[in-house]
Amino acid sequence: MPKYVIERELPGAGKLSADELKAISQTSCGVLSKLGQSIQWLESFVTEDKIYCVYTAPNKELIKEHAMQGGFPANRIEEVKNMISPVTAE
């Protein structure tokens, strides 16, 4: 299954409270359950003004549909072509 990194521009994201992040997560999970098992949220990274999410899905269109139904941005969606880490250097 392809893996994607989604960049979501959300000014002030780094200042969101635990309750606000929980609400966003609940909205996302609710949409995911409606869309079925072919799309999965793996993790997200919250920065000052953006949230970077990692998903698996069969295509970008399903990622876009998730964002539309959830009411949150998906400003950039990139398919992961490979992964590297310090272990790659060994």
C-alpha positions as CSV (number, residue, x, y, z in Angstrom):
1,M,0.0,0.0,0.0
2,P,1.4,3.4,-0.9
3,K,2.4,5.7,2.0
4,Y,1.9,9.5,1.8
5,V,3.0,12.5,3.8
6,I,0.3,15.2,4.0
7,E,1.2,18.8,4.8
8,R,-1.6,20.6,6.4
9,E,-1.2,24.4,6.8
10,L,-2.9,25.3,10.1
11,P,-1.7,28.6,11.6
12,G,-1.1,28.3,15.3
13,A,-1.1,24.5,15.2
14,G,1.7,24.3,17.8
15,K,-0.5,26.2,20.3
16,L,-3.5,23.9,20.0
17,S,-4.5,22.5,23.4
18,A,-4.6,18.8,24.2
19,D,-8.5,19.0,23.9
20,E,-8.3,20.7,20.5
21,L,-5.9,18.0,19.2
22,K,-8.1,15.3,20.6
23,A,-11.1,16.8,18.8
24,I,-9.2,17.0,15.5
25,S,-8.1,13.4,16.0
26,Q,-11.6,12.3,16.7
27,T,-12.9,14.0,13.6
28,S,-10.2,12.4,11.5
29,C,-10.9,8.9,12.9
30,G,-14.6,9.3,12.3
31,V,-14.0,10.1,8.7
32,L,-11.5,7.2,8.4
33,S,-14.1,4.7,9.7
34,K,-16.6,5.9,7.1
35,L,-14.0,5.6,4.2
36,G,-13.1,2.0,5.1
37,Q,-10.0,0.0,5.8
38,S,-8.1,1.0,2.6
39,I,-6.9,4.3,4.2
40,Q,-5.0,4.4,7.5
41,W,-3.6,7.2,9.6
42,L,-0.2,6.2,11.0
43,E,1.0,9.3,12.8
44,S,1.2,13.1,12.7
45,F,3.8,15.7,13.6
46,V,2.5,19.1,14.9
47,T,4.8,22.1,14.2
48,E,4.2,25.8,14.8
49,D,1.9,26.4,11.8
50,K,1.6,23.0,10.1
51,I,0.7,19.4,10.8
52,Y,2.5,16.7,8.8
53,C,0.5,13.5,8.7
54,V,1.6,10.0,7.5
55,Y,-1.1,7.8,5.9
56,T,-1.3,4.7,3.8
57,A,-3.9,4.7,1.1
58,P,-4.3,3.3,-2.4
59,N,-4.2,6.8,-4.0
60,K,-4.1,10.6,-3.4
61,E,-7.7,10.9,-4.3
62,L,-8.8,9.0,-1.1
63,I,-6.5,11.3,1.0
64,K,-8.2,14.3,-0.6
65,E,-11.6,12.9,0.1
66,H,-10.6,12.3,3.8
67,A,-9.5,16.0,4.1
68,M,-12.7,17.2,2.4
69,Q,-15.0,15.2,4.6
70,G,-13.0,16.1,7.7
71,G,-13.0,19.8,6.9
72,F,-9.2,20.2,7.3
73,P,-6.6,21.2,4.7
74,A,-4.4,18.9,2.7
75,N,-2.2,21.5,1.1
76,R,0.4,19.1,-0.2
77,I,0.2,15.3,-0.6
78,E,3.4,13.5,-1.5
79,E,3.8,9.8,-2.0
80,V,6.8,8.3,-0.1
81,K,9.1,6.7,-2.6
82,N,11.7,5.4,-0.1
83,M,12.8,5.8,3.5
84,I,16.2,6.3,5.0
85,S,17.6,6.5,8.5
86,P,20.9,6.2,10.3
87,V,20.8,2.5,9.7
88,T,20.9,3.3,5.9
89,A,24.5,4.5,6.4
90,E,25.6,1.1,7.8
